[in-house]
């Protein structure tokens, strides 16, 4: 039996991911700022019917979704972006260093080949550039922070909800893989950036939701602790 959407704050829910949509999907998060909504990632696409059901279940109208915020190019996070963009009529936002992989449907860099599924090309309507940019949603600020390492254009999104700093870090855990253009030194520097945010809540892509500054910091720090570079192929 599929799980119901998971409330993180009154404004933020997990509406996709394992147990909610298709098994290969990474977590999909929904932000709703007083009728102005955005999705963080889209999953692989095969669980889209369940995704749309969960969005409706938390009371968000599809026409209120204003953008798809992609954390990085990998299939389990973006395979559904093409269809959702068409269905919802909203822009796709991703970092410029991953955008070409999506627009060209690079089956290896997006890890689609590892899932045995063919990724469809997806237009990136807004390319994030540089270390940090701002996305406005209903007059509220979502900060896009470039955190390369897992992929060249990995991005974390940070916002405030109910007085708490919420970090959408997604694949904080990696892995690192030369086929994905991963970079070990960039990855460690990015983890240090995430630690410095001192977030109250971490919404990760595969490990769930961490609440409280100590729990968030402990999880991020656990991937900084290894002193040696991992195997460059398997991470």
N, C-alpha and C positions, 0 to 999 in steps of 0.2 A: 504494500500500500504506500502510495506517495505521501511524503511529508507535507504539512501545510507550510505556507510562507513563514519565515522566522523573523520576528520583530527584533530589531537591534536598538532602535529608538522609535519614537512615534513617527519619525520622518523617514526612517531607513529600514528596509526589509531585505532579507535574502529571498529571492524569488526563483533561483535556479541553481543547479549544481547537483552533485550526487545525492540521490534520494528525493530530489525535487523535480528534476527534468531527466535528461538522458545520462546514463552512467559515465560517459566520457566527458561530460561537461564540467568545466571549472565553475566556481561559484559565480553567480550573477546577482548583483546588488541593485536595488531600486532606491533612488533618492526622490522624495516628494516634498518640495518646499511650497506648501500652500497652493497646490494645483500646478506647479511647475516641476516636471519630473525629468529624470535622466536615468539611463541604465549604465551600470559599470560592467562592461563586457557582455557577451551575447551567448556564450556556450557554442557548441559545435553546430547547432541548428536542428538536430534530429528531435530535440525535445521542445520545439517551439510551441506546440499546442499547449503543453503543460505550462510553459513559461507565461503565455498570454493569459491562461486561466489564473495563475497565481497573481499576476499583476491586477487583474480585475477583482480578485478576492480581497486584496488589501485596499480596494476602493479607488484605484487610479485608472482614469480613462486613457485609452491608448493615444488619443489625440493630444493629451497633455504631456506626452514624452517628447522633449525638445531636442535631445541629442543622445548619441551612443558614445560613451567614453570608453575607449579601448585602452587597456593597460599595456598590452604588447600584442605581437602579431600571431601568437601560437594558436593552432586550430581549436583547441579546447576552450579558448577564450573568444575566438573571432569567427568561427565557421558559420555562425548564424547571422553575421553582420550584414551580408549582402541582401538576404531576404528581408530582414527586419528594416533595413534602410528603405527598401522599396515599399514595404507594407505600412510603415509608420510615417514615411515622408520626412524623416528627420536626418540631420547631418551626422556623419561619422567623424569622430575626432581621435587622432592618434599622433604619436611622435613621428617626425619626418624620417628618422632613422629606421623605422619599421614600416613606414607607409608604402614604400615600393614593393616590399615583400607581399603586402596585401593586394595592392593594385595589380601586380604581375602574377598573383597566385603562385608564389614560389613554394612548391610542395615540400621542399626540404627545410628551408629556413623557418617555415611556419609549423613544422613538425607534422603536417598533414600526412606525409608519406609514412610516418610511424604509426598512424592510426589506420592506414589502409583506406583512407577516404580522400576523395579529390576536393580540394578547396576551390571554391568559386572566387574569381576576382572581385574585390570590393573597392569601390571608390572611397578615398579618404577626402572628405570635404574640407576639413581644417587640419593642417599639419602643425603640430606643436613644435616650437623651435627653441633651442637653447636649454638652459638649466631649469627654468621655471616660467610658467605662464598662468594666467587666471582665466577661468571659465565662469561666467555669470549665469546663475539659474534663479529666476524669480527675484533678482536683486541681491541674492546671496552669493557668496564667493566659494568656489571650489578651486583649490590650488593644484595645478598639475606640476609635479616634481619629477624631473628626468632622473631615473635611477638605472643606468645601464649596467650590464653584467650578465644577467640571465639572457637578455637579448639586447642588441644595440640601442633600441628605442623603448625600452621598458619605462613605464611611467607609474608613479603612485599618485593617487588623488587624495587630497586632504580637505576636510570641511569641518564646520562646527555644527553640532546638533544637541539641543538640550544642555548647553553649557559644557559639552565634552568635545574634545578633539578626536575626530574619527578618521582613521587612516585606512584607505583601501590599498593595501600593499600587494595583494594578490600573490605572485610567486616569490615571496620573500625567501623561500627555501631553495630556490633554484629549480631544477638542477642546471649544471653547466655542461655544455656539449658543443664541440667544435662545429657540428652540423648546424647548430642554431646561432653560430657566431657569438658564442658566449665569451666573456672575458673575466678572468679571475680577479685581477687587481681592481677593475671597475666595479665588480660585484661587491668586494669588501668595502670599497669607498662608499658605495650606495647604501649598504647596510649601516654604516656609521652615520650617514645622513638621516636614515630612518630612525635610528636610536635617538638622535639629537632632537627629533620632533616632540619627544616625550608625550606620545599620544595616549589617550585614555582608552580607546577601542581600536583594535586592529581587525579588519575584515580581510582574511587571507583567502587565496584562491583554492586551496585544497585542504587546509588544516582547520578551517572553521573560524570562529570569532573569538578573539581574546579580549577580555574586559579587565580594566584596571591597569594603571601604569606599570606596576611590577610584572604582571603577566605578559604584557606586550613587550617590555624590555627583555624579559627572560627568553621569550621565543626568538626575538631578533638576534640577541647575543649568542644564542646556541649555534647559530650558523657562522658567527665570527670567531668562535673559540678554536676551531681546528687551525693548527699552526702551519700546515703544509697545504699546498695546492692540490685539489682533488684530481683524479684521473681526467685528462682533458677531453675524453670522449664521453664517458658516462656521468661525469660530475660527481 
